[in-house]
Amino acid sequence: MSTAIFLTHIAVASAVTCHILLRKSNVRAAIGWIAVVWLTTVIGILLYLLFGINRVSRRAARLSRVPKIEDAKPAGSPAQPTPSHIRKLAKIGEQITGMPLTSDNRITVYHGGEIAYDAMIEAINEARHSVAMATYIFRYDKIGHRFVEALIAARDRGVAVRVLVDGIGGGYLRDPTFRALRNAGVSCERFLHSWMPWRMPMLNLRNHKKLLIIDGVTSFTGGLNIGDENCGPTTKHGRVDDVHVGICGPVSRQLLISFAQDWTFTTDENLEGERWWPHLSPHHAGFGTSLARGVPSGPDADVYHIETVLGAALVLAQHRVRIVTPYFLPDDELQFAIEQACLRGVIVEIVIPEHSDHLIMDWAMRAQVRVFEEIATTISLGAAPFSHAKLLTVDGIWSLVGSTNWDTRSLRLNFEFDLECYDAVVCSELDALIDIKIARSRTLTDRELDTVPVWQRVCHAAARLLLPYL
């Protein structure tokens, strides 16, 4: 009997090893899984079958009714950004994403939920044809009620409304917002939410996008979830400081494509027709002059998209790079790109919260920033309120704003969406916000890092190892 069990283990482990070798592009991940499979017998094989196979990518590859990238063509013929290194970045972005750079966009920067929420709700109230909304967190509080009422009212006046809330962020066991919308007849679904045990491994994959698209023309994206904490200091979740952008123009179609792909993935319903995909004239009222492109990223066909764009921006930067993120835990490739930028004489400024909303993330970031002690980066620790904004600006010309954090979860496991903008005016607005954040921050010094007790360093380093699973 023992011989039969041994031979069975050898056969199954060999088959699983072949699957790992063919499917895992990351060498360290492949070696780790192979070691687990061979050294822990049945348990290791079960762990790989549950957590090692990317079923999202496999399922996404089978979808054939999602909108095509050709539908995202710009309304006019966009001018090329300048100078030359920014043109190179634009070309890389198109090669990576397959999305064209669109012209004729008007982009408005919103700092804080008070102004952004008013603009978003006003847009929903003015919707005539369609409303598509995706969010990670959708609380059923004062702000949440306002959105729920606006969405229900839009549906009641004949507008096609689709709402997608993450299965974890919205509340896995209890989601009152989902229930309220469904009870009112609004088409609302939860992304990768299931009570079936064989689908539980997907709990580690989350839709972190924040998208709102009105009539296929007006849209919003950025870091804002839906909740009172983005508006006032007295909520139980504490005050959160964030940045969102409003868009009027052709790039809104790229946000809608990202939403539609997730919606079809979740429900098998294809969004079709003029109400979702209107014809856009280059002289449409309200359009502007900004060049912009959407950058979707996720553990499906879009994996590594945002990471590659971030790396290209760092490599091509010539003067200054400014990074604002609530969680700063770049992988080796991005870390190397930051180091190379510093060695070329590029000014690199990084702004992170002194205290985030997760203690273990604070510990992990303290371990991470020690890596940058030997290079000329300036790391600023922002005081309360907790900054949830995700911003990147390069040379005062190019900027990125969206949902992606600088950590493994955002870059490899989450479904994310960011907007890259080739506009010096928009970049200057974001740089002004970064200036405010830096003015309210203190600089992290080498001496401070050197005086951290050894036991704390061990805790920090241990927390860093858990990041892909947080």
Phi, psi and omega in degrees: 000315180298323178295319179296319178296317181298314181294324177296317178299317180299316182294313181292317180298323178294318179296316179295321178299318177299319178298318179297314182297326182276334188252337184262112181278335179280120186298315182295321178295318180297314179298318180298314180294320179298319178297317180297316182297318184277330187267345183241020176048233189297322183299315181297320179295317178296319179300318180293318180297327181278314191246346187267344184263128181277086181287337178295314179298319181294318180290320181297325181295338182273348182286132182235353185255008179285157179301149181268157180298331180301334180293350183261014181299144183293157180291327178233191178266107187290143172289162180270140178291157176231158358281197191295321182291333175285327174297322177297319179296321178296320179293319178297317180302319180290321178295322183286313188268336188076003180266134177285155172281124185258146177257182172064032178259142172252121186242127180244130180267129178244123177256108179097155184286332185305309183283317183297316182296319179300316180294321181293315180293322176299320179296319177297318180295334181265359181299137179249334187236311187208150174224124175238128184223129174231136179209155179279311178242132178223088184286153177260059179247201184300311179295316179303319178300319180298317179293317179301314181297319180293320180293319178294318179297321178296316179297319182294333179265014172096005178282138176284119184239131176227129181233131180236119181243138180299142183293338178259309183299327180282348182112103186291316183273327184216122181227087183295331178294314177302314182295320181295318180292316181296319179297333179271001177089009178278136178288102182229134180226159177252129185283125179051044176254125181205146174265000182279126186303324183287352176255001181301326178304335181287353177300336181280353179253125188229146175269105186261006183290150172236099185231138170218120183234126183247121175056022178071007186235315182259139183208167179219143174203168181149218184255353187287123163277181179255110181182154182299334184299342179274003185237336185206162185274359190254007182280161181291340180270357181080161181287135176238131179258129186214170180228135179228162174231145172255144186228136168232112182153182187299333181293344175301330179296327178290325173296320181292323176299316179298316178297313185298323178296318178292323180293316178295320177302321185276320191243346187069010175268131178263130178276113185229161172103168184297330182295331177266323187235071182289156174289131183250121176272142179296345181252026181300139180298134178094349177290163182235214186235005185281142170269131184208158177211143174274143179235095175279151178210148180180175183281018177254228181289345183265011182300141179075359181301303185292324179298321179291320178295318177299316180297318179296320179298319179292319182291324185271346181302142182244334187235305185209138174237133180233125184241127173237123181205144178287334181227115184248096181219063183294149177284182185300322183294313179290324176300317178296320180296321177296315180299318180294322177299317178297318180295333178279357179094008177286135176284122180243118179244128182238127181242118178230159179290144172293324175224118178273194179269004178222118182301320183294330175291322176299316178299313182297321180293327177296324176291322184292316186291342176298334179296333186265013180297328187269357180239162191273056172267154173250115180252119181253136179257113185280139177282170177300149006283160180300125180270119179257005184290147177235102185229147172215127174234147182228120171056025177069013184236316186250141180217157179224130177220140182175216187254354189276126171271163178271064177214169185297322181300310181295319187280337186236328189250328183275155165271121187232164173214130177230157178243122174262135185233129178256079186204118182295329181291312177297318179298322180293325177295317179291322177297325178295320176295322179294323177301318179297316180297317180295321179298332180263012183246172171236149183280132176283124185256156177299324181297320178297319179293323183289336183267003178291129180302151183300319182297326176289323178298322179295316177299317180298314181295322179294320179297325181298330181289340184271357193304318181298346186248004182275000000 
